[in-house]
Amino acid sequence: MQDTATASFGAARTSRPAPSRPAPSRSAQSLPRTVSAELGVPTVHRTVTDYANFDHGATTPALVSVAEAVRTTERRYGSVHRGAGYASRVTTAWFEAARAEVASFVGARPGDEVVFTRNTTDALRLLAHCLPQNTQVFAWESAHHAALLPWPEERTTRLPVPGSAEHAVRLLREALRHTDAEHTLVVITGACNVTGEIWPVAELSAVARKFGARTVLDAAQYAPHVPLDIDALDVDWVAFSGHKLYAPYGAGVLAGRRDWLDAADPYLPAGGATIRVRRERTDWQTGPARHEGGTPNATGAIAIAAACAALRANRATIEAHEAQLYARLSAGLSAIDGVRIVSALGDRPNVGVVTFTVEGYDPSLVSQVLADEHAIAVRDGRFCAHLLCDAIVGDGASAVRASLGLATTGEHVDRLITGVRRLVEDGPALSYVRTEEGWSAPADPRDLSEPLPW
């Protein structure tokens, strides 16, 4: 089972090389380290244990190289654009170089632009703001709420949760066949945030293109794990977050075609977005500045660029690391009685997410036991994808999500498998009660308070 899982995981990770920088030699590649690599946390057993991070799907720790880039930026930081001082000029140069680095990371085409936002949610909301009047939008009910909810409700068609990749393609083809809107946008998920399954992005884009529709790719879960090339995938826009890309400093990206963006009113009508303000009218910038009003998060943008550079330089090593751990994790959890692994599309390549339920246990209790007794971080709930969870987990039901990444090791995988098996076979080590804040153990001996960091 492990060999099969590894092969299918790696099979989806093919894309032509990013255009601007030659790939490093294999000997130069290594696994990038995160700043949380040596984090020890207390357990209820009065031990301090290496933190096992299986919550990359929610947010990632910073890479060491990203944190170093941020520290360098902070020492020379100045507000970008129009400043004559040294710090402003240096920061402005780095901010625009970050834009170019991100453009290379996503495989941007000539004429595409990169707009820095707060996160994926903000990036998709920006695109929704820029839709031409009466644009018809198509999105699957399986999408993350950030990709499902920002569009005009009266002009949005929600396609049902597909049962396979082929079903998703058929649903889109049938829906587009019956629309006569002047402008059409299809919202495509790159990798499902609940199950980790990689969607057939290129196939869906081809169907959209056949019917004259444009596409936007929600790459929040895709970009950290799979080579991203919007030209090869033939999508019009891509959106992703720094905090899922090992750059958790409050920035995100919308990259792609500029015509709809330049034609729309500014997303943030403020300083930086203007050319000239007169009594009778305001003239607005075109390009990224049109939608980056105010003082942009230059530090966050530089952090994203540093993360993009590190991921591109070490992609092969990262893929091998994640494929091995995913095969080990999925096989180990599948072998435990009472554990059900959740999927939507069936046999699909995966970005390293295993979402599961444990028979007889509330998912939030499972996650609390793993945290308290084994120093393991997983996520439980409905993962901002309620309609999908209704369809594949159960109406109103929740699950446990283990999402691995660069802060995850083989020992962490084995510890998670052991922790779930021990819970199934022996129950929790302590007695837990449910409160308004969640599950807790009255006999927990730990003091988890930490001094404020300021």
C-alpha positions, 0 to 999 in steps of 0.5 A: 500500500505504501508504494502505491500511495507514494507513486500516486502522490508523486505522479501529480507533481509534474509541471514545467520548470519555473521560467527565471531561475535554473534548478539547482543540482541535486547535491545542492538540494536539502530540506528547508528548516522551520523555526519551530523545529526544536519546539518542546511542549509539556504533556500530561505525563509531566514530560517535555516532548518534541512538538509534532505539527500536523496542522500545516493545512491551517497555518505553517511555521516560518522557514528559517530562511524566511524569518532571516529575510524578515529580520533583515527587512526589519533592520532597513524597513521604510514605507514603500514607494515615493520615499527619498530616504535610504530605508524607503528606497531599499524596502521599495526595491525589495518589495518590487523584487518580491513581486517578480519572485512571486511571478516566477513562482506561479509561472506568470505570463507576459502581461500578468500582474501580482497583487499583494493582499492579506491572504487567500480570502482577501485575494478572492474577495478582490477578484470578486470586487473586480468582476464585470457586471453580470458575470456568472460564477460557477463554484463547487459546493466542496470549495473552502468558504473563502472560494465559495462565498465572496461572489454575488449570490444571485449570479453564482451557481453552486455545483454539487460535491463531485464523487470523482475527478471525472464527475467534476469535469462532467458537472462543469461541462454540463453547467457551462453548456447551459449558460449564455452570460457575457462573462463567466468565471469558474472557481477551481480548487487546487487541493481540497483543504479537507481531504488533501486531494488534488483536483484535475485543474488542467482538465477543468480549465480546458473545459472552461476555456472551451466555453469561453469562461475564465478561471481562478485557482484557489491554490492555498493548499496547492502552492506549498506542495505542488509546482504551480504554473498558471500558464501550463494549467491555463488558469487566468488567476491564482490566489494563495496565502503566505501563512500556508506557504511558511511565511506567516506574516500577514500577506497573500497573493492574487496573480494573473490577468490584468484587464478585469483588475485595471477596469474595476474601481480600486479595492482600497481607494486610498493613497498609493492607488491614486494618480491625481485627486481633483475636486471633480474627479480622481484618476486612479493607478493601473497595475498592482498599485490600483488595488494596494491602497495605503501602506502595503505589508512589504514585510509580508510580501518579502516573506512570501518571496523568500518562501517561494525561493526556498520552495522552488530551490528545494522542490524535489527534496520537499516532494520526496519528504512529503510523499514518504510521510503521507504514505506512512501516515495513511497506511498506518491510520488505515490499519487501525480498527474504528478509524475511517479515512474521509475522501471525496474524489476517490483515488487521487494524488494527495498533498499530505492530508489525512482526515479521519474519524474514530468510532465512538469518539468526538473528533474534538476529544481525539484532537485534545487527547493527541495534544495533551498526551502526545504533543501532537497538533491536529485540527478538528471541525468542519474546516470552513467547508461545511457543505463538503463535510455534510456530504462526505463526513455526515450531516453536521458532522466533524472530523480530525485532520492531520496535515503534514509538511516541513515541520513534520518528521517520520517520528511524528508520523509514528507517534500520531499512529501510536496515539490514535491506536492507543486511544482506540485500544485503551482510551484516554490516559486521563478523564476528560470533561466537556466545557464551553471551551472544549474538552479538558482533563481536571487532573491535568498537572500542567500550567500552560500559561506563557508570559506575553511576548512583549 
